[in-house]
Amino acid sequence: MKRKSVYVFAALALFGFVAGGYSQSKKMIVNSEMIGYPDAKITLTWLPQEGLDSPNKPVVDYLTKTAVAWVEKHPDVKLQLTAQSVNIQNAMAKMLVQAAAGNAPDVAAVDSFILPDFWQYLQPLDDVMKAKNLSLDSWFPFAQKLMKPNDKTLALWYDTDVRMFYYRKDLIKTPPADWDALMTVAKQMKDKGLIGFLVPAGRNETTTCDFLPWFWSQGGKLVDDAAKPTFYDGANKAYMLNVFQFIKQAVDSGVTPTRISTYITDGDMNSEIASGKVAMFVGGSWLVKQLGDVMGEKQFRDKWALAPIPMKAGGARTTTSGGWTVGVFAKDEAKRKLAADFAITMFADDKGIAGYCEASGNLPCRKTIYDSAAFLKNDPIDQKFKDELVFATIRPGVRVYNVISQELQVALSSTITGASSPDKALDAAWKNVNSQSDSQ
């Protein structure tokens, strides 16, 4: 037995599975490379977000249990698994090449951020969704637009996240709703010896996701319909300058430490938050679990509350979300329908999306699940996430975005450390982005 198969078989033993039924003389094969009966006539290739050799035990348990149950109902089909690279950009680039050559897996996880690159290769899911009573309207609005770009549903967005404003409810009665109120409260907290406000500002995608809502809320656009950079052109220039000047104001006033320029992820704030020295911060939904693990769930929930991110006065309510989708590449009609049925069962119907997200700790992308799944409907924080996801904005799925994001990270770091003023830092970012985009 292969070493990487041992854990999967242990998981099956835990669930009490006994494989059989399709061929009385042969048992189902279950390992990190295949699930199914060896003499099954149909093979579906599957590239999950996390494979069955992942160290994430709850996810492996869920994937294994659900895949085995599906194969039991479809004994003429075996699932051939492909491992996902830990480097997401490389994995997606490789699969895009495969899709262009007609060699993509029959069913595969696709990062929502670059889903538009795959639209031309993905097969429609509408007929199978209808047969399984799965309505596109049950998804959050931001997801619907990407799942169904025109007249066909091409992917199922199953898990997501959301950025929110966290504040000490034992110290702050009413959360600030705009930047001016945020600065006022942050200064009051500073006078009490606390760090008024934190937001990650290191050179990483986390930083861009955390500050983009401030730009979007003013009406800002990073790119135009032709995927040309516009983040520092026309009115967008004023919007982006407002964001950088607000962050600089927070640092210069002392309510936000300069070291935020070294925070690469939201989790880099955790130790300071757990110490009791922080009054407010912006971060991802996953920090609820992380901070609960660090400081104790009861202590976290007793002291902290969540609210919409404070915006510039007059700005629209918005936030940032990401997550993963699953799509079908199989062109053969029989395989297409089977792959769609499998994807829906595993990740998208009521039982599937709730089961996967409970195992992974991520947020479901279907808004209706928050009122039906027990682990969501009984949790006031999850209900806050549901409310905020209605206002989510997603990053543009165009190639130049990566260049824009990286240059904005550099510009913000220079502004925070005082190496450059906001306008000069953004001028440099604008020139660098246009120089690189023109050369592509």
C-alpha positions in Angstrom: 0.0 0.0 0.0 1.3 3.4 -0.9 2.1 5.6 2.1 -0.2 8.4 0.9 -3.1 6.0 0.7 -2.9 5.0 4.3 -4.6 8.1 5.6 -7.4 7.9 3.1 -8.2 4.3 4.1 -8.1 5.3 7.7 -10.6 8.0 7.0 -12.9 5.5 5.3 -12.6 3.2 8.3 -13.6 6.1 10.5 -16.7 6.6 8.5 -17.5 2.9 8.3 -17.5 2.6 4.5 -17.5 -0.8 3.0 -16.9 -0.7 -0.7 -18.7 -3.0 -3.0 -21.8 -3.5 -5.0 -20.6 -2.8 -8.5 -18.5 -5.9 -8.9 -19.0 -8.6 -6.2 -15.5 -9.9 -6.9 -13.7 -6.5 -6.6 -13.8 -3.8 -4.0 -13.7 -0.1 -4.5 -10.2 1.4 -4.8 -9.9 4.5 -2.5 -6.6 6.3 -2.4 -5.2 9.8 -3.2 -5.1 8.9 -6.9 -8.4 7.1 -7.5 -11.8 6.4 -6.1 -13.9 3.8 -7.8 -14.2 0.2 -8.9 -11.3 -0.9 -11.1 -13.6 -2.3 -13.9 -15.7 0.9 -14.1 -16.1 1.8 -17.7 -16.1 5.6 -17.4 -13.2 7.6 -15.9 -13.6 11.2 -14.7 -10.5 13.1 -14.1 -10.7 15.4 -11.1 -8.5 18.2 -9.9 -9.7 19.4 -6.4 -8.6 22.5 -4.6 -7.0 20.2 -2.0 -6.2 16.6 -2.7 -6.8 13.5 -0.6 -3.2 13.6 0.6 -3.7 17.1 2.1 -2.8 17.5 5.8 -6.1 19.2 6.2 -7.9 16.3 7.9 -11.5 17.6 8.0 -11.4 18.5 4.3 -9.9 15.1 3.4 -12.6 13.4 5.5 -15.3 15.3 3.7 -14.0 14.8 0.2 -13.4 11.1 0.7 -16.8 10.4 2.3 -18.7 12.4 -0.3 -16.8 11.0 -3.3 -17.2 7.4 -2.1 -20.9 7.9 -1.6 -21.2 9.5 -5.1 -19.4 6.6 -6.7 -21.6 4.1 -4.9 -24.5 5.7 -6.7 -22.6 5.8 -10.0 -20.6 2.5 -9.9 -19.8 2.6 -13.6 -17.7 5.8 -13.0 -14.3 6.0 -11.3 -12.6 9.2 -10.3 -9.0 9.8 -11.2 -7.5 12.5 -9.0 -4.7 14.9 -9.9 -2.9 16.8 -7.1 -3.1 20.6 -7.1 0.2 22.5 -6.8 0.7 24.5 -3.7 1.7 27.4 -5.9 -1.8 28.5 -7.1 -0.5 30.8 -9.8 1.6 28.0 -11.3 -1.2 25.5 -11.0 -3.7 27.7 -12.7 -1.3 28.7 -15.5 -0.6 25.0 -16.1 -4.3 24.2 -16.3 -4.9 27.0 -18.7 -2.4 25.6 -21.1 -4.1 22.2 -20.7 -7.5 23.7 -21.4 -6.3 25.4 -24.5 -4.9 22.1 -25.7 -8.1 20.2 -24.8 -6.4 18.3 -22.0 -7.9 19.9 -18.9 -9.3 17.6 -16.2 -13.0 16.7 -16.7 -13.9 18.6 -13.5 -11.6 21.0 -11.7 -11.3 23.7 -9.0 -10.6 27.1 -10.5 -9.5 30.1 -8.5 -12.3 32.7 -8.8 -9.8 35.4 -9.3 -8.8 34.1 -12.8 -12.1 32.3 -13.7 -12.6 34.6 -16.8 -9.5 33.2 -18.4 -11.2 29.8 -18.4 -14.7 30.8 -19.6 -14.0 29.9 -23.2 -13.1 26.3 -22.2 -15.7 25.5 -19.6 -18.9 23.6 -20.4 -22.5 24.7 -19.4 -24.0 23.4 -16.2 -27.6 24.8 -16.4 -29.4 21.6 -17.4 -27.9 19.6 -14.6 -28.5 22.4 -12.1 -32.1 22.6 -13.2 -32.5 18.8 -12.8 -31.1 19.1 -9.3 -33.2 22.1 -8.4 -30.2 24.4 -7.9 -31.0 28.0 -8.7 -28.3 30.6 -9.6 -30.3 33.1 -7.6 -29.3 31.4 -4.4 -25.7 32.7 -4.9 -24.5 36.2 -3.8 -24.7 38.8 -6.5 -20.9 39.1 -7.0 -20.6 35.4 -7.6 -23.5 35.2 -10.1 -21.9 37.6 -12.5 -18.7 35.5 -12.7 -20.5 32.1 -12.8 -22.8 33.2 -15.6 -21.0 35.8 -17.8 -23.5 35.6 -20.6 -26.3 33.1 -21.2 -24.8 30.0 -19.7 -23.6 29.1 -16.2 -20.0 28.0 -16.5 -18.8 27.4 -12.9 -20.1 27.0 -9.4 -18.5 29.3 -6.8 -18.6 27.3 -3.6 -16.4 29.0 -0.9 -15.5 32.6 -0.2 -14.3 35.1 2.4 -15.0 38.7 3.3 -13.1 41.6 4.7 -14.6 43.3 7.7 -14.1 45.9 10.4 -13.3 44.5 13.9 -13.6 46.6 17.0 -13.5 46.2 20.8 -17.1 46.2 21.8 -16.1 46.4 25.5 -14.4 49.8 24.8 -16.4 51.1 21.8 -20.2 51.3 22.0 -20.9 52.3 18.4 -18.5 51.3 15.6 -17.3 54.3 13.4 -19.0 54.4 10.0 -16.6 56.7 8.2 -12.9 57.8 8.2 -13.4 60.9 10.3 -15.3 58.9 13.0 -12.6 56.2 12.8 -9.8 58.7 13.4 -11.7 60.2 16.3 -12.2 56.9 18.0 -8.7 55.7 17.2 -7.3 58.8 18.9 -9.4 58.2 22.0 -8.1 54.7 22.1 -4.5 55.9 21.7 -5.1 58.2 24.7 -6.0 55.1 26.7 -2.6 53.5 25.8 -4.0 51.3 23.0 -3.1 50.9 19.3 -6.0 52.7 17.7 -6.2 51.0 14.3 -4.4 48.3 12.3 -4.6 47.2 8.7 -2.0 45.0 6.9 0.2 47.1 4.5 3.1 44.8 3.6 4.0 43.8 0.1 1.5 41.0 -0.5 -1.9 40.6 -2.1 -3.5 40.7 1.4 -2.7 44.4 1.5 -4.4 45.2 -1.8 -7.5 43.2 -0.8 -7.8 45.0 2.5 -7.6 48.6 1.2 -9.3 48.3 -2.2 -12.8 48.7 -0.6 -11.9 52.3 0.3 -11.1 52.9 -3.4 -14.1 51.1 -4.8 -16.5 52.8 -2.4 -15.8 56.2 -3.9 -16.5 54.8 -7.4 -13.0 53.9 -8.3 -12.1 51.6 -11.2 -8.8 49.8 -11.5 -9.2 49.0 -15.2 -11.6 49.9 -18.0 -13.7 47.6 -20.1 -10.7 47.0 -22.4 -8.6 45.9 -19.4 -6.5 49.0 -19.6 -5.2 50.5 -16.2 -7.4 53.4 -15.0 -6.6 53.5 -11.2 -4.8 56.8 -11.4 -6.5 58.4 -14.4 -9.2 61.0 -14.2 -11.4 60.8 -11.1 -9.8 57.6 -10.1 -6.6 59.5 -9.3 -8.4 61.5 -6.6 -10.0 58.4 -5.2 -6.7 56.5 -4.9 -5.0 59.6 -3.4 -7.7 59.8 -0.8 -7.0 56.2 0.3 -3.3 56.7 0.6 -3.7 60.0 2.4 -6.1 58.4 4.9 -3.6 55.7 5.7 -0.8 58.2 6.0 -2.9 60.3 8.3 -3.5 57.3 10.6 0.2 56.6 10.7 1.3 60.2 11.1 -1.1 60.8 13.9 0.2 57.8 15.8 -3.0 55.8 15.9 -1.5 53.3 13.5 2.1 52.1 13.8 4.6 52.3 10.9 5.2 48.6 11.3 2.0 47.8 9.4 4.2 48.1 6.3 5.8 44.8 7.5 2.5 42.9 7.9 2.4 40.4 5.0 -0.8 38.7 6.0 -3.8 39.5 8.1 -2.6 36.9 10.6 0.6 39.0 11.3 -1.7 41.2 13.5 -2.8 38.3 15.6 -0.2 38.5 18.4 -0.8 42.2 19.0 -4.6 41.8 18.9 -4.5 38.8 21.3 -2.3 40.9 23.7 -5.3 43.2 24.3 -3.4 46.3 22.9 -5.4 46.8 19.7 -8.8 48.6 19.6 -9.8 48.3 15.9 -8.6 46.6 12.7 -9.6 45.6 9.2 -9.1 41.9 8.3 -10.5 38.8 6.6 -13.3 36.6 7.9 -10.9 33.8 8.7 -9.4 35.8 11.6 -12.4 34.9 13.7 -11.2 31.3 13.9 -7.5 32.2 14.1 -8.0 34.7 16.9 -10.3 32.3 18.7 -7.6 29.7 18.6 -4.9 32.1 19.8 -6.8 33.9 22.6 -9.7 31.5 23.3 -13.0 31.6 21.5 -15.0 32.9 24.4 -12.6 35.7 25.1 -12.6 36.8 21.5 -16.3 36.8 21.2 -16.7 38.6 24.6 -14.4 41.4 23.5 -14.7 41.8 19.8 -17.6 42.6 17.4 -17.7 43.1 13.6 -19.1 45.8 11.4 -18.9 47.1 7.8 -15.6 48.7 6.9 -15.7 52.5 7.6 -15.5 54.4 4.3 -14.8 58.0 3.2 -17.9 60.0 4.1 -20.5 59.6 1.3 -18.9 56.4 0.0 -20.9 53.3 -0.9 -20.8 50.2 1.4 -18.5 47.6 0.0 -15.9 45.0 0.8 -13.6 42.4 -0.9 -14.2 38.7 -1.4 -12.3 35.9 -3.0 -12.7 32.1 -3.1 -12.8 29.1 -5.3 -15.1 27.8 -8.1 -15.5 24.4 -9.7 -16.0 23.9 -13.4 -16.5 21.1 -16.0 -14.2 20.9 -19.0 -15.4 17.5 -20.3 -16.9 17.9 -23.8 -18.3 14.4 -24.1 -22.0 14.8 -23.3 -22.2 11.9 -21.0 -19.1 12.9 -19.1 -20.2 16.5 -19.0 -23.4 15.6 -17.2 -21.7 13.2 -14.8 -19.0 15.7 -14.0 -21.6 18.4 -13.4 -23.6 16.1 -11.1 -20.5 15.2 -9.2 -19.4 18.9 -8.8 -22.9 19.9 -7.6 -23.0 17.0 -5.1 -19.6 17.6 -3.8 -19.6 21.4 -3.6 -22.8 23.2 -4.6 -26.1 21.7 -3.5 -27.4 22.4 0.1 -25.6 19.4 1.6 -22.5 19.7 -0.4 -21.7 23.4 0.1 -22.5 23.3 3.8 -20.5 20.1 4.3 -17.4 21.4 2.5 -17.4 24.8 4.1 -18.0 23.5 7.6 -15.0 21.2 7.0 -12.8 23.8 5.5 -13.8 26.7 7.8 -14.5 28.9 4.7 -17.7 30.8 4.0 -20.3 29.4 1.6 -21.0 31.4 -1.5 -24.7 30.6 -1.6 -26.6 33.1 0.6 -29.5 30.7 1.2 -27.3 28.3 3.1 -26.8 30.8 5.9 -30.4 30.3 6.9 -30.5 26.5 6.6 -27.1 25.1 7.8 -27.1 24.8 11.6 -23.5 25.9 12.0 -24.2 29.1 10.2 -27.8 30.2 11.1 -27.1 29.9 14.9 -23.9 31.9 14.8 -24.3 35.8 14.9 -20.8 36.3 13.4 -21.6 34.1 10.4 -24.8 36.1 10.0 -22.7 39.3 9.9 -20.6 37.7 7.1 -23.8 36.9 5.2 -25.0 40.5 5.5 -21.6 41.9 4.3 -21.2 39.5 1.4 -24.2 41.1 -0.3 -22.0 44.2 -0.8 -18.8 42.4 -1.9 -16.7 43.5 -4.9 -14.2 41.2 -6.6 -10.9 42.0 -8.1 -10.9 42.3 -11.9 -9.9 39.0 -13.5 -7.5 40.5 -16.0 -3.7 39.9 -16.3 -2.7 43.5 -15.7 -4.3 43.4 -12.3 -1.3 41.5 -10.8 1.0 44.3 -11.9 -1.3 47.0 -10.6 -1.6 45.2 -7.2 2.2 44.8 -6.8 2.9 48.4 -7.7 0.2 49.7 -5.3 1.7 47.6 -2.5 5.1 49.2 -3.2 3.6 52.7 -3.3 1.7 52.2 0.0 4.8 50.9 1.7 6.8 53.9 0.5 4.1 56.3 1.7 3.9 54.7 5.2 7.6 54.6 5.8 7.9 58.2 4.6 10.2 57.3 1.7 7.7 59.1 -0.6 4.6 61.2 -0.5 1.3 59.7 -1.6 1.2 61.5 -4.9 4.8 60.8 -5.8 4.5 57.1 -4.8 1.3 56.7 -6.9 2.8 58.6 -9.8 5.7 56.1 -9.8 3.2 53.2 -9.6 1.2 54.5 -12.5 4.2 54.9 -14.7 5.5 51.4 -13.8 2.2 49.8 -14.5 1.7 51.5 -17.9 5.3 50.7 -18.8 4.9 47.0 -18.0 1.4 46.7 -19.6 2.6 48.4 -22.8 5.4 45.9 -23.1 3.1 42.9 -22.8 
